[in-house]
Amino acid sequence: MIKKELLIIIPARENSKGIKFKNLLKIKNTPLVIKTLNFAKQIKIEKIIFCSTDSLKIKKLVEKNGVTIPILRPKKISGHLSRDIDFVNHAIAHYYKNNFCFKNCAILRPTSPYRNIKTLNKAYNFFIKKKSNSL
């Protein structure tokens, strides 16, 4: 089993109930999903970045930006009533089948594009130090 510190999951399903293709909307000419991907790349922890998507368009865009998406999220867990635990379990199950396990998991949503790497590192260090279950 290959052990990794962190699995970062970027949930970016194709359709949104309110705003169609919202994960592809641009801020300063960069799609939200790519802003989040670029942020995830800055995290200086041993990690795998996984974009959980049901969209071939998002898959192609993410892979063009250097992150492979080995599987698409099934439509049955991609609806507006789908729970986070469903796409998290889907991602973890995929990696487990491929002999990977993770100490921790983080979800970075494309719809929250304004993040600070220092704040994330501080929060993550607090999480580790306190041996927390979630943050």
VOTI-878871 format. One line per field, with one value per atom (N, C-alpha, C): z, x, y; atom name. Coordinates in nm, 2 decimals. Each point is the difference from the previous one (the first is absolute). Example, Ala and Ser with C-alpha at 12.3 -4.5 7.8 and 13.67 -1.06 7.14 Angstrom:
2
c3 = [0.78	0.00	0.00	-0.07	0.00	0.08]
c1 = [1.32	-0.09	0.09	-0.04	0.09	-0.08]
c2 = [-0.57	0.12	0.12	0.11	0.11	0.11]
atome = [N	CA	C	N	CA	C]
***
This chain:
135
c3 = [0.00	0.00	0.00	-0.09	-0.01	0.09	0.10	0.10	-0.04	0.00	-0.03	0.11	0.02	0.11	-0.03	-0.12	-0.03	-0.14	0.00	-0.12	-0.01	-0.10	-0.02	-0.11	0.04	-0.09	-0.04	-0.13	-0.06	-0.06	0.07	-0.06	-0.11	-0.12	-0.11	-0.09	0.04	-0.09	-0.11	-0.10	-0.13	0.02	0.05	0.01	0.15	0.00	0.13	-0.01	0.11	0.00	-0.03	0.05	-0.01	-0.12	-0.01	-0.11	-0.08	-0.13	-0.08	-0.02	0.01	-0.02	0.09	0.12	0.09	0.03	0.00	0.03	-0.12	-0.11	-0.11	-0.02	0.09	0.00	0.03	-0.06	0.01	0.09	0.07	0.08	-0.05	-0.05	-0.07	-0.10	-0.09	-0.11	0.04	0.13	0.04	0.05	-0.05	0.05	0.15	0.07	0.14	0.04	-0.08	0.02	-0.01	-0.09	-0.02	0.11	0.04	0.12	0.12	0.02	0.11	-0.02	-0.12	-0.03	0.02	-0.04	0.02	0.15	0.07	0.15	0.06	-0.04	0.05	-0.03	-0.11	-0.04	0.09	0.06	0.09	0.14	0.04	0.13	0.01	0.09	0.02	0.08	-0.02	0.07	-0.10	0.04	-0.10	-0.03	-0.12	-0.04	-0.14	-0.01	-0.14	-0.01	-0.12	-0.03	-0.09	0.04	-0.08	-0.02	-0.13	-0.03	-0.02	0.09	-0.01	-0.09	-0.13	-0.09	-0.08	-0.05	-0.10	-0.14	-0.02	-0.12	-0.08	-0.13	-0.08	-0.03	-0.01	-0.02	0.11	0.12	0.12	0.01	-0.03	0.00	-0.09	-0.13	-0.10	0.05	0.06	0.04	0.12	0.09	0.12	-0.05	-0.09	-0.04	-0.09	-0.07	-0.08	0.10	0.12	0.11	0.09	-0.04	0.07	0.10	0.02	0.10	-0.08	0.02	-0.07	0.08	-0.07	0.06	-0.05	0.09	-0.05	-0.02	0.07	-0.01	0.01	-0.07	0.01	0.12	0.06	0.10	-0.06	0.05	-0.06	0.02	-0.10	0.00	0.12	0.05	0.12	0.12	0.01	0.11	-0.04	-0.11	-0.05	0.00	0.06	0.00	0.11	-0.01	0.10	0.14	0.02	0.13	0.05	-0.09	0.04	0.12	0.08	0.12	-0.02	0.08	-0.01	0.02	0.10	0.04	-0.12	-0.10	-0.11	-0.10	-0.03	-0.09	0.08	0.13	0.07	0.00	0.03	0.00	-0.13	-0.11	-0.14	-0.03	0.04	-0.02	0.08	0.13	0.09	-0.05	-0.04	-0.05	-0.13	-0.08	-0.13	0.04	0.09	0.04	0.08	0.08	0.08	-0.09	-0.11	-0.10	-0.07	0.00	-0.07	0.10	0.12	0.10	0.07	0.01	0.06	0.13	0.10	0.12	0.04	0.07	0.04	0.15	0.06	0.14	0.02	-0.09	0.01	-0.14	0.00	-0.12	0.01	-0.10	0.00	-0.12	0.01	-0.11	-0.02	-0.12	-0.05	-0.10	0.03	-0.09	-0.10	-0.13	-0.10	0.03	0.06	0.03	0.12	0.05	0.11	-0.05	-0.09	-0.07	0.08	0.10	0.07	0.12	-0.01	0.11	0.02	0.12	0.03	0.05	-0.07	0.03	0.14	0.06	0.14	0.09	-0.02	0.08	0.00	-0.12	-0.02	0.08	-0.02	0.07	0.15	0.05	0.14	0.05	-0.07	0.04	-0.01	-0.10	-0.01	0.11	0.03	0.11	0.13	0.03	0.12	0.00	-0.12	-0.01	0.04	-0.05	0.02	0.15	0.05	0.14	0.10	-0.03	0.09	-0.02	-0.10	-0.04	-0.02	-0.07	-0.03	-0.10	0.00	-0.09	-0.13	0.02	-0.11	0.02	-0.10	0.01	-0.10]
c1 = [0.08	-0.08	0.09	-0.03	0.07	-0.07	0.07	-0.06	0.03	-0.10	0.01	-0.06	0.06	-0.05	-0.14	-0.03	-0.12	-0.06	-0.13	-0.08	-0.08	0.03	-0.08	-0.10	-0.13	-0.11	-0.06	-0.01	-0.06	-0.13	-0.12	-0.12	-0.05	-0.02	-0.04	-0.09	-0.12	-0.10	-0.04	-0.06	-0.03	-0.11	-0.11	-0.12	-0.02	-0.05	-0.04	-0.15	-0.07	-0.14	-0.02	0.09	-0.02	0.07	0.13	0.08	0.06	-0.04	0.06	0.15	0.07	0.15	0.07	-0.05	0.06	0.15	0.04	0.14	0.10	-0.06	0.08	-0.01	-0.08	0.00	0.14	0.03	0.13	0.01	0.11	0.04	0.14	0.01	0.13	0.04	-0.09	0.03	0.04	-0.02	0.03	-0.12	-0.04	-0.11	0.01	-0.11	0.00	0.07	-0.02	0.06	0.15	0.05	0.14	0.06	-0.07	0.05	0.02	-0.09	0.01	0.11	0.01	0.11	0.14	0.01	0.13	0.03	-0.10	0.01	0.05	-0.07	0.04	0.14	0.05	0.14	0.10	-0.04	0.09	0.02	-0.09	0.00	0.13	0.08	0.13	-0.01	-0.09	-0.02	0.00	0.05	-0.01	-0.14	-0.04	-0.14	-0.03	-0.12	-0.06	-0.12	0.00	-0.12	-0.09	-0.13	-0.10	-0.12	-0.03	-0.12	-0.11	-0.10	-0.12	-0.10	-0.01	-0.09	-0.07	-0.12	-0.08	0.01	0.08	0.01	0.13	-0.02	0.12	0.06	-0.08	0.06	0.09	-0.04	0.08	0.12	-0.02	0.11	0.11	-0.04	0.10	0.08	-0.08	0.06	0.10	-0.04	0.09	0.12	-0.02	0.12	0.09	-0.05	0.08	0.09	-0.05	0.07	0.08	0.03	0.10	-0.05	-0.13	-0.05	-0.09	0.04	-0.07	-0.12	-0.11	-0.13	-0.01	0.03	0.00	-0.14	-0.10	-0.14	-0.10	-0.11	-0.11	-0.09	-0.06	-0.10	-0.13	-0.05	-0.13	-0.11	-0.09	-0.11	-0.09	-0.01	-0.09	0.05	0.12	0.05	0.04	-0.06	0.03	-0.11	-0.11	-0.12	0.01	-0.10	0.00	-0.03	-0.05	-0.03	0.11	0.10	0.11	0.08	0.04	0.08	0.15	0.07	0.15	0.05	-0.05	0.05	0.00	-0.09	-0.01	0.12	0.04	0.11	0.13	0.01	0.12	0.02	-0.10	0.01	0.04	-0.06	0.03	0.15	0.06	0.14	0.09	-0.03	0.08	0.00	-0.12	-0.01	0.08	0.00	0.09	0.14	0.05	0.14	0.04	-0.10	0.03	0.02	-0.09	0.01	0.14	0.06	0.12	0.12	-0.03	0.11	0.05	-0.09	0.04	-0.09	0.05	-0.07	0.04	-0.08	0.02	-0.02	0.09	-0.02	-0.11	-0.02	-0.10	-0.06	-0.11	-0.07	-0.05	0.02	-0.05	-0.09	-0.11	-0.09	0.02	0.04	0.02	-0.11	-0.10	-0.11	0.04	-0.02	0.02	-0.07	-0.12	-0.08	0.04	0.11	0.07	0.14	0.01	0.13	0.10	-0.04	0.09	0.05	0.12	0.06	0.14	0.06	0.13	0.08	0.11	0.08	0.05	0.04	0.05	-0.11	-0.12	-0.12	-0.02	0.00	-0.02	0.11	0.13	0.11	-0.02	-0.04	-0.01	-0.12	-0.11	-0.11	0.04	0.07	0.04	0.09	0.10	0.09	-0.08	-0.09	-0.09	-0.07	-0.06	-0.07	0.09	0.12	0.09	0.04	0.04	0.05	-0.11	-0.13	-0.11	-0.05	0.05	-0.05	-0.15	-0.05	-0.14	-0.05	-0.13	-0.07	-0.04	-0.03	-0.04	0.03	0.00	0.04	-0.08]
c2 = [-0.12	0.12	0.12	0.10	0.12	0.10	0.06	0.09	0.14	0.08	0.15	0.08	0.11	0.09	0.05	0.05	0.07	-0.03	-0.02	0.00	0.13	0.08	0.12	-0.03	0.02	-0.02	0.13	0.02	0.12	-0.04	0.02	-0.04	0.10	-0.05	0.09	-0.07	-0.02	-0.07	0.10	-0.06	0.07	0.10	-0.04	0.09	0.05	0.11	0.06	0.03	-0.01	0.04	0.14	0.09	0.14	0.06	-0.02	0.06	-0.11	-0.01	-0.11	0.02	-0.11	0.00	0.10	0.01	0.10	-0.02	-0.13	-0.03	0.04	0.04	0.05	0.15	0.07	0.14	0.06	0.11	0.06	0.12	0.00	0.12	0.03	0.13	0.04	-0.10	-0.04	-0.09	-0.14	-0.04	-0.14	-0.07	-0.11	-0.07	-0.04	0.01	-0.03	-0.13	-0.11	-0.13	0.01	0.08	0.01	0.09	0.10	0.08	-0.09	-0.09	-0.09	-0.10	-0.05	-0.10	0.07	0.12	0.07	0.02	0.03	0.02	-0.14	-0.10	-0.14	-0.03	0.04	-0.03	0.07	0.11	0.08	-0.07	-0.09	-0.06	-0.09	0.03	-0.07	-0.12	-0.08	-0.13	-0.11	-0.12	-0.11	-0.03	0.01	0.00	-0.06	-0.03	-0.03	0.09	0.07	0.08	-0.07	-0.01	-0.07	0.09	0.02	0.08	-0.10	0.01	-0.09	0.06	-0.05	0.06	-0.10	0.03	-0.08	0.06	0.10	0.08	-0.03	-0.04	-0.02	0.13	0.11	0.13	0.05	-0.02	0.03	-0.09	-0.13	-0.09	0.04	0.04	0.04	0.13	0.09	0.13	-0.03	-0.08	-0.03	-0.07	-0.10	-0.08	0.09	0.10	0.09	0.08	0.02	0.07	-0.09	-0.12	-0.08	-0.10	-0.02	-0.09	-0.11	-0.12	-0.11	-0.03	-0.03	-0.04	-0.15	-0.10	-0.13	-0.06	0.06	-0.05	0.12	-0.02	0.10	-0.04	0.10	-0.02	-0.05	-0.11	-0.05	0.10	0.00	0.09	-0.02	-0.12	-0.03	0.07	0.05	0.08	0.14	0.05	0.13	0.09	-0.03	0.08	0.11	0.09	0.11	-0.04	-0.12	-0.05	-0.10	-0.02	-0.09	0.05	-0.09	0.04	0.00	0.08	0.00	-0.14	-0.07	-0.13	-0.09	0.02	-0.09	0.02	0.12	0.02	-0.02	0.02	-0.03	-0.15	-0.08	-0.14	-0.06	0.06	-0.04	0.02	0.12	0.03	-0.10	-0.01	-0.09	-0.14	-0.05	-0.14	-0.02	0.10	-0.01	-0.02	0.09	0.00	-0.13	-0.04	-0.12	-0.13	0.00	-0.11	0.00	0.12	0.02	0.01	-0.06	-0.01	0.12	0.11	0.12	0.02	0.05	0.04	0.14	0.07	0.14	0.01	0.08	0.04	0.10	0.09	0.11	0.03	0.07	0.03	0.15	0.08	0.13	0.02	0.08	0.04	0.15	0.03	0.14	0.03	0.08	0.03	0.11	-0.02	0.11	0.13	-0.02	0.12	0.08	-0.03	0.08	0.04	0.08	0.02	0.09	0.07	0.09	-0.06	-0.06	-0.07	0.06	-0.03	0.04	-0.12	-0.02	-0.12	0.00	0.11	0.01	-0.04	0.04	-0.03	-0.15	-0.06	-0.14	-0.08	0.04	-0.07	0.01	0.11	0.02	-0.09	0.00	-0.09	-0.14	-0.05	-0.14	-0.04	0.09	-0.03	-0.01	0.08	-0.01	-0.13	-0.03	-0.13	-0.12	0.00	-0.11	0.00	0.12	0.01	-0.05	0.04	-0.04	-0.14	-0.07	-0.13	0.00	0.10	0.02	-0.10	-0.01	-0.09	0.08	0.12	0.09	0.14	0.08	0.14	0.08]
atome = [N	CA	C	N	CA	C	N	CA	C	N	CA	C	N	CA	C	N	CA	C	N	CA	C	N	CA	C	N	CA	C	N	CA	C	N	CA	C	N	CA	C	N	CA	C	N	CA	C	N	CA	C	N	CA	C	N	CA	C	N	CA	C	N	CA	C	N	CA	C	N	CA	C	N	CA	C	N	CA	C	N	CA	C	N	CA	C	N	CA	C	N	CA	C	N	CA	C	N	CA	C	N	CA	C	N	CA	C	N	CA	C	N	CA	C	N	CA	C	N	CA	C	N	CA	C	N	CA	C	N	CA	C	N	CA	C	N	CA	C	N	CA	C	N	CA	C	N	CA	C	N	CA	C	N	CA	C	N	CA	C	N	CA	C	N	CA	C	N	CA	C	N	CA	C	N	CA	C	N	CA	C	N	CA	C	N	CA	C	N	CA	C	N	CA	C	N	CA	C	N	CA	C	N	CA	C	N	CA	C	N	CA	C	N	CA	C	N	CA	C	N	CA	C	N	CA	C	N	CA	C	N	CA	C	N	CA	C	N	CA	C	N	CA	C	N	CA	C	N	CA	C	N	CA	C	N	CA	C	N	CA	C	N	CA	C	N	CA	C	N	CA	C	N	CA	C	N	CA	C	N	CA	C	N	CA	C	N	CA	C	N	CA	C	N	CA	C	N	CA	C	N	CA	C	N	CA	C	N	CA	C	N	CA	C	N	CA	C	N	CA	C	N	CA	C	N	CA	C	N	CA	C	N	CA	C	N	CA	C	N	CA	C	N	CA	C	N	CA	C	N	CA	C	N	CA	C	N	CA	C	N	CA	C	N	CA	C	N	CA	C	N	CA	C	N	CA	C	N	CA	C	N	CA	C	N	CA	C	N	CA	C	N	CA	C	N	CA	C	N	CA	C	N	CA	C	N	CA	C	N	CA	C	N	CA	C	N	CA	C	N	CA	C	N	CA	C	N	CA	C	N	CA	C	N	CA	C	N	CA	C	N	CA	C	N	CA	C	N	CA	C	N	CA	C	N	CA	C	N	CA	C	N	CA	C	N	CA	C	N	CA	C]
***
